Amino acid sequence: MNKIKVLLWICLVVLLFCGCEDASDSSKDQAPTPIEEEQRIQDAPEMVLVDNGESETEQALGTYFVEKKVVFEFGEEEIFNEQELIGQYIEGVPYFDLSKIADRFGWTCSTSDGKSIEKGNLQYQFEEGNVQRIFLGEHGPPYKLKKSLQFEDENWMVSQRDAEALFGLQSWWETESRELTLIEWGWSLPDQIQVESKGDEAVLTLRVQPKAGNQEVLDDSPGIRVMNQKKEQERFDSFFRGEGWLYTLEFRSAVLTPGTAWTGDAWVYFQERPLGIYPLNLEFHGESGEIHIGQTGPWETFALESPELFYTKDQELMTIKGTTEDEWVDFLVEAWQGSEFVTVYDERMEVDQDFEWNWTSMQPGIFRIQVRSGDSTRETNRTRLYYEKVQ
């Protein structure tokens, strides 16, 4: 009897163990595999006008891959591709036949004069010294040709350098064989780009990695240019970090002002070729701003003791106190007057290591204070601070 009970218990344990193992395997089968997840990323639209909205964008990740690779043979005077004449030297500068180089990378001529080409949602209109870029129906800033367009044998000729920039091509020159390999990258950008407001700075982050199986490596990184609602191009400073084959690109600029929403578009480029547009809607956030001190080298110091906050409010007196190895510190005060900051006060203070500057306004308002320091040989932008004088 005891033996039977023992056998029953053993059978029960075996059945329970098998059941757990089956359940575990079933859950694994339902989860997406890495290959399926990579395919999902690759299937994102190649060029899309997207709205970042308010959703989380930490997973914003794009991919790049070799779309086409073309080899050109450079003779003493002429340029060939698969034995077809495709270009020549003009005054010592290599030029391509515009219609032929466009055709090699999938572009078509959209006008009878041969000076407009298009591919997908992107169109180029070649003008006197410039190229107008129209992407997704939006006009971007014109590209200034490095070398003027030439008309030879009833064909328009574009310089090699301008063609590489406009088509977003990566080049590799083989000296011995005199062969130029041009790589066209394909791009699958994310639906969203990471956007943050930090004080008066707009911070944009984009991450890209190679598509599975891609063996080529980028020799340059994409870039972001920002245009406000008036289609005026804003300057953004960009930072590039590479971690293996994952590239993180961060773009920031102090374009935000207190109490005013900033709207515009972020254009993503590779060289001079537009890849995507992201609408932006940003606001100044004084409480999230950090005080950043600009340093030009480890051999010098500039430090602030006060204020401790980027945005000072509800105080009668603004005090800026600190230490520096420079000979002078300059304080430029600008008042916010509805649509822009206007200079209202500027003072340069001679210093000997320690400095303390006090300022207040007779009228309420929002003020931006630019702090600079230097000596007889140089001048450095140290920081910018905000001060709100209330009624």
C-alpha positions as CSV (number, residue, x, y, z in Angstrom):
1,M,0.0,0.0,0.0
2,N,2.8,2.4,0.9
3,K,4.6,1.6,-2.4
4,I,1.4,2.5,-4.3
5,K,1.1,5.8,-2.5
6,V,4.8,6.6,-3.3
7,L,4.2,5.8,-7.0
8,L,1.1,8.0,-7.1
9,W,3.1,10.9,-5.7
10,I,5.9,10.4,-8.2
11,C,3.4,10.4,-11.1
12,L,1.7,13.6,-9.7
13,V,5.1,15.5,-9.5
14,V,6.0,14.4,-13.0
15,L,2.7,15.6,-14.4
16,L,3.0,19.0,-12.6
17,F,6.5,19.5,-13.9
18,C,5.5,18.7,-17.5
19,G,2.6,21.1,-17.2
20,C,4.8,23.9,-16.0
21,E,7.3,23.3,-18.8
22,D,4.6,23.3,-21.5
23,A,3.1,26.5,-20.1
24,S,6.6,28.2,-20.2
25,D,7.2,27.1,-23.8
26,S,3.8,28.4,-24.8
27,S,4.5,31.9,-23.5
28,K,7.9,32.0,-25.3
29,D,6.2,31.1,-28.6
30,Q,3.8,34.1,-28.2
31,A,6.6,36.6,-27.6
32,P,8.1,38.3,-30.7
33,T,11.5,37.0,-31.7
34,P,14.4,39.5,-32.2
35,I,14.1,38.9,-35.9
36,E,10.4,39.8,-35.9
37,E,11.1,42.9,-33.8
38,E,13.9,44.0,-36.2
39,Q,11.5,43.4,-39.2
40,R,8.9,45.6,-37.4
41,I,11.4,48.4,-37.1
42,Q,12.5,48.0,-40.8
43,D,8.9,48.3,-42.0
44,A,8.6,51.8,-40.7
45,P,7.9,54.4,-43.4
46,E,11.1,55.6,-45.1
47,M,10.0,59.2,-45.3
48,V,7.1,60.5,-43.3
49,L,5.8,63.7,-41.9
50,V,5.1,62.8,-38.3
51,D,3.7,64.5,-35.2
52,N,5.6,63.7,-32.0
53,G,2.6,64.8,-29.8
54,E,2.9,64.2,-26.1
55,S,3.7,60.4,-26.1
56,E,6.9,58.9,-24.8
57,T,9.7,58.9,-27.4
58,E,12.5,57.1,-25.6
59,Q,12.3,54.2,-28.0
60,A,12.7,56.5,-31.1
61,L,15.1,54.4,-33.2
62,G,15.8,54.6,-36.9
63,T,17.8,52.3,-39.2
64,Y,20.0,52.8,-42.2
65,F,21.2,50.5,-44.9
66,V,22.9,50.5,-48.3
67,E,20.3,51.2,-50.9
68,K,22.6,51.3,-53.9
69,K,26.3,51.2,-54.6
70,V,27.7,52.5,-57.9
71,V,31.3,52.4,-59.1
72,F,32.7,55.1,-61.5
73,E,35.9,54.8,-63.5
74,F,37.9,58.1,-63.9
75,G,39.9,58.5,-67.0
76,E,42.3,61.4,-67.7
77,E,39.5,63.6,-69.1
78,E,36.2,61.6,-68.9
79,I,34.2,59.6,-66.3
80,F,32.5,56.3,-67.1
81,N,30.1,53.9,-65.4
82,E,29.9,50.4,-66.9
83,Q,31.6,51.8,-70.1
84,E,29.0,54.5,-70.5
85,L,30.3,58.1,-70.6
86,I,28.7,59.8,-67.6
87,G,30.9,62.8,-66.9
88,Q,34.0,64.8,-67.6
89,Y,36.5,67.3,-66.2
90,I,35.6,71.0,-66.6
91,E,38.4,73.3,-65.7
92,G,40.0,70.6,-63.6
93,V,36.8,69.8,-61.7
94,P,35.0,66.5,-62.1
95,Y,31.4,66.9,-63.3
96,F,28.5,64.4,-63.8
97,D,25.8,64.6,-66.4
98,L,22.9,65.6,-64.2
99,S,20.3,63.4,-65.9
100,K,22.6,60.3,-65.9
101,I,23.8,60.6,-62.3
102,A,20.2,61.1,-61.2
103,D,19.1,58.0,-63.1
104,R,21.8,55.9,-61.5
105,F,20.3,56.6,-58.1
106,G,16.7,56.3,-59.0
107,W,15.8,60.0,-59.7
108,T,13.8,61.1,-62.7
109,C,13.7,64.4,-64.6
110,S,10.4,66.2,-63.9
111,T,10.7,69.1,-66.4
112,S,11.7,69.2,-70.1
113,D,14.6,71.5,-69.4
114,G,16.3,68.8,-67.3
115,K,16.9,71.2,-64.3
116,S,14.3,69.6,-62.0
117,I,14.7,66.1,-60.7
118,E,12.6,64.1,-58.2
119,K,12.6,60.9,-56.2
120,G,9.6,59.9,-54.0
121,N,8.6,62.8,-51.9
122,L,11.7,64.9,-52.7
123,Q,12.2,67.3,-55.5
124,Y,15.2,69.5,-56.5
125,Q,14.9,72.6,-58.7
126,F,18.3,73.7,-59.9
127,E,18.5,77.5,-60.2
128,E,21.2,80.1,-60.7
129,G,23.8,79.1,-58.0
130,N,21.2,77.4,-55.8
131,V,19.0,74.3,-55.5
132,Q,15.6,74.6,-54.1
133,R,14.7,71.5,-52.0
134,I,11.0,70.6,-51.7
135,F,10.2,67.7,-49.4
136,L,6.7,66.4,-48.6
137,G,5.4,69.6,-50.2
138,E,7.5,71.8,-47.8
139,H,10.2,74.2,-49.0
140,G,13.4,73.9,-47.1
141,P,16.3,76.3,-47.1
142,P,18.0,76.4,-50.6
143,Y,21.3,74.6,-51.1
144,K,24.1,76.8,-52.4
145,L,26.0,75.1,-55.1
146,K,29.8,74.8,-54.4
147,K,30.4,74.9,-58.2
148,S,28.0,76.5,-60.7
149,L,25.9,74.3,-63.0
150,Q,27.5,73.9,-66.5
151,F,25.8,73.3,-69.8
152,E,27.9,71.0,-72.1
153,D,26.7,69.3,-75.3
154,E,23.1,70.1,-74.6
155,N,23.3,68.5,-71.1
156,W,23.4,70.1,-67.6
157,M,26.4,69.1,-65.6
158,V,26.7,69.1,-61.8
159,S,30.0,68.9,-59.9
160,Q,30.9,65.6,-58.2
161,R,31.0,67.4,-54.8
162,D,27.5,68.9,-55.2
163,A,26.0,65.6,-56.5
164,E,27.4,63.7,-53.5
165,A,26.0,66.3,-51.0
166,L,22.5,66.6,-52.6
167,F,22.0,62.8,-53.1
168,G,23.3,62.0,-49.7
169,L,26.1,59.8,-51.0
170,Q,29.1,58.4,-49.2
171,S,32.3,58.2,-51.4
172,W,35.3,55.9,-51.4
173,W,38.2,56.7,-53.8
174,E,40.6,54.0,-54.9
175,T,43.8,55.7,-56.0
176,E,45.5,52.9,-58.0
177,S,42.5,51.9,-60.1
178,R,41.1,55.5,-60.2
179,E,37.7,54.2,-59.2
180,L,35.1,56.2,-57.2
181,T,32.5,54.1,-55.3
182,L,29.4,56.1,-54.3
183,I,27.0,54.6,-51.7
184,E,23.4,55.7,-51.4
185,W,22.0,55.1,-47.9
186,G,18.4,54.1,-47.3
187,W,16.7,55.4,-44.2
188,S,13.8,54.2,-42.0
189,L,13.2,57.0,-39.5
190,P,11.1,56.5,-36.4
191,D,7.6,58.0,-36.1
192,Q,8.8,60.2,-33.3
193,I,11.9,62.0,-32.3
194,Q,12.8,62.6,-28.6
195,V,12.0,66.2,-27.7
196,E,12.5,68.0,-24.4
197,S,12.4,71.6,-23.1
198,K,15.2,72.3,-20.6
199,G,14.9,75.9,-19.5
200,D,15.3,78.0,-22.7
201,E,16.8,75.1,-24.6
202,A,15.1,72.8,-27.0
203,V,16.8,69.4,-26.9
204,L,16.2,66.9,-29.7
205,T,17.6,63.4,-29.7
206,L,17.6,60.9,-32.6
207,R,19.2,57.4,-32.6
208,V,20.0,55.3,-35.6
209,Q,21.5,51.9,-36.1
210,P,22.4,49.7,-39.1
211,K,19.7,47.5,-40.5
212,A,20.2,43.8,-39.8
213,G,22.8,42.3,-42.2
214,N,24.2,45.7,-43.2
215,Q,28.0,45.5,-43.4
216,E,28.8,49.1,-44.4
217,V,29.6,51.8,-41.8
218,L,28.6,55.5,-42.0
219,D,31.4,57.9,-42.4
220,D,29.2,60.8,-41.4
221,S,26.2,61.3,-39.2
222,P,22.7,62.7,-40.0
223,G,22.0,66.2,-38.9
224,I,19.0,68.3,-37.8
225,R,18.1,71.8,-38.8
226,V,15.2,73.5,-37.2
227,M,12.9,76.1,-38.9
228,N,10.4,78.2,-36.9
229,Q,6.8,78.8,-37.9
230,K,8.0,81.7,-40.2
231,K,10.2,79.3,-42.0
232,E,13.3,81.0,-40.7
233,Q,16.2,78.6,-40.1
234,E,17.4,78.4,-36.5
235,R,20.9,77.4,-35.5
236,F,21.2,74.2,-33.5
237,D,24.4,72.8,-32.0
238,S,24.7,69.1,-32.5
239,F,26.5,66.4,-30.5
240,F,27.3,63.0,-31.9
241,R,28.0,59.8,-29.9
242,G,28.7,56.4,-31.3
243,E,28.3,53.2,-29.2
244,G,29.3,50.3,-31.4
245,W,27.1,50.8,-34.5
246,L,24.3,52.6,-32.6
247,Y,24.6,56.4,-33.2
248,T,23.0,58.9,-30.8
249,L,22.6,62.4,-32.1
250,E,21.6,65.3,-29.8
251,F,20.7,68.7,-31.0
252,R,20.1,71.7,-28.7
253,S,19.6,75.5,-28.9
254,A,18.4,78.3,-26.7
255,V,15.4,79.3,-28.9
256,L,12.7,79.3,-26.2
257,T,11.4,82.4,-24.4
258,P,9.3,82.7,-21.2
259,G,5.6,82.7,-21.8
260,T,5.8,82.1,-25.5
261,A,5.1,78.8,-27.3
262,W,7.7,77.9,-30.0
263,T,6.4,76.1,-33.0
264,G,8.3,74.9,-36.1
265,D,9.7,71.8,-37.8
266,A,12.8,69.7,-37.3
267,W,14.3,68.7,-40.7
268,V,16.5,65.6,-40.6
269,Y,19.3,65.5,-43.2
270,F,22.1,63.3,-44.3
271,Q,24.6,65.7,-45.9
272,E,22.2,68.0,-47.9
273,R,19.5,65.4,-48.6
274,P,16.3,65.8,-46.5
275,L,15.1,62.5,-44.9
276,G,12.2,63.5,-42.6
277,I,10.3,66.3,-41.0
278,Y,9.1,66.4,-37.4
279,P,6.6,69.1,-36.2
280,L,7.6,70.8,-32.9
281,N,5.6,72.6,-30.3
282,L,7.8,73.6,-27.3
283,E,7.5,75.9,-24.3
284,F,10.0,77.5,-21.9
285,H,10.4,75.7,-18.6
286,G,12.2,77.8,-16.0
287,E,12.1,75.3,-13.3
288,S,13.9,72.6,-15.4
289,G,16.8,74.9,-16.4
290,E,20.3,74.2,-15.2
291,I,23.1,76.7,-14.9
292,H,25.8,75.7,-17.4
293,I,29.2,77.4,-17.2
294,G,31.1,77.7,-20.4
295,Q,34.8,76.8,-20.0
296,T,37.4,77.2,-22.7
297,G,40.0,74.8,-21.1
298,P,41.1,73.1,-17.9
299,W,43.7,75.8,-17.2
300,E,41.1,78.3,-16.2
301,T,38.1,78.4,-13.7
302,F,34.9,80.3,-13.5
303,A,32.4,79.4,-10.8
304,L,29.1,80.9,-9.5
305,E,28.2,81.0,-5.8
306,S,24.8,82.6,-6.5
307,P,22.3,82.4,-7.9
308,E,21.7,78.7,-7.5
309,L,18.8,78.6,-9.9
310,F,18.6,79.3,-13.6
311,Y,15.4,81.3,-13.2
312,T,15.1,83.7,-10.2
313,K,11.7,85.1,-9.3
314,D,10.0,87.2,-6.6
315,Q,13.2,88.9,-5.5
316,E,13.9,92.6,-5.3
317,L,17.5,92.3,-6.1
318,M,19.4,90.0,-8.5
319,T,22.8,89.0,-7.2
320,I,25.5,87.3,-9.2
321,K,28.5,86.2,-7.2
322,G,31.4,84.0,-7.9
323,T,35.1,83.7,-8.8
324,T,37.1,83.9,-12.0
325,E,40.7,83.9,-13.2
326,D,39.8,86.5,-15.8
327,E,40.4,90.2,-15.6
328,W,36.8,91.4,-16.1
329,V,33.2,90.1,-16.1
330,D,30.5,91.6,-18.3
331,F,26.8,91.6,-17.5
332,L,24.4,92.2,-20.4
333,V,20.7,92.7,-19.4
334,E,17.9,92.2,-21.9
335,A,14.2,92.8,-21.2
336,W,11.5,90.7,-22.7
337,Q,9.2,93.1,-24.7
338,G,6.4,91.0,-26.0
339,S,8.1,89.3,-28.9
340,E,11.9,89.6,-28.4
341,F,14.6,90.5,-25.8
342,V,15.9,94.0,-26.0
343,T,19.1,95.2,-24.4
344,V,18.5,97.6,-21.5
345,Y,21.7,97.6,-19.5
346,D,25.4,96.5,-20.0
347,E,28.1,96.7,-17.4
348,R,31.7,95.5,-17.4
349,M,33.3,95.0,-14.0
350,E,37.1,94.8,-13.4
351,V,37.7,91.8,-11.0
352,D,40.5,90.3,-8.9
353,Q,39.3,86.6,-8.5
354,D,36.1,87.4,-6.5
355,F,33.2,89.3,-8.0
356,E,29.7,90.3,-6.9
357,W,27.2,92.2,-9.1
358,N,23.8,93.4,-7.9
359,W,21.0,94.7,-10.2
360,T,17.3,95.4,-10.0
361,S,14.7,97.0,-12.3
362,M,12.3,99.8,-11.5
363,Q,9.7,98.1,-13.6
364,P,8.3,94.5,-13.4
365,G,9.2,92.1,-16.1
366,I,11.3,89.2,-17.3
367,F,15.0,89.8,-18.0
368,R,17.8,87.7,-19.5
369,I,21.3,88.2,-18.2
370,Q,24.2,87.2,-20.4
371,V,27.4,86.7,-18.4
372,R,30.8,87.0,-20.2
373,S,34.4,87.2,-18.9
374,G,37.8,87.7,-20.4
375,D,41.1,89.5,-20.5
376,S,43.1,91.4,-23.1
377,T,43.4,88.4,-25.4
378,R,40.0,86.6,-25.3
379,E,36.4,86.7,-24.3
380,T,34.2,83.8,-23.2
381,N,30.4,83.4,-22.9
382,R,30.0,82.0,-19.4
383,T,26.3,81.5,-18.8
384,R,22.9,83.1,-19.2
385,L,20.4,83.6,-16.4
386,Y,16.8,84.7,-16.1
387,Y,15.4,87.2,-13.5
388,E,11.7,88.0,-13.1
389,K,10.8,91.2,-11.2
390,V,7.2,91.0,-10.0
391,Q,4.9,93.9,-9.1
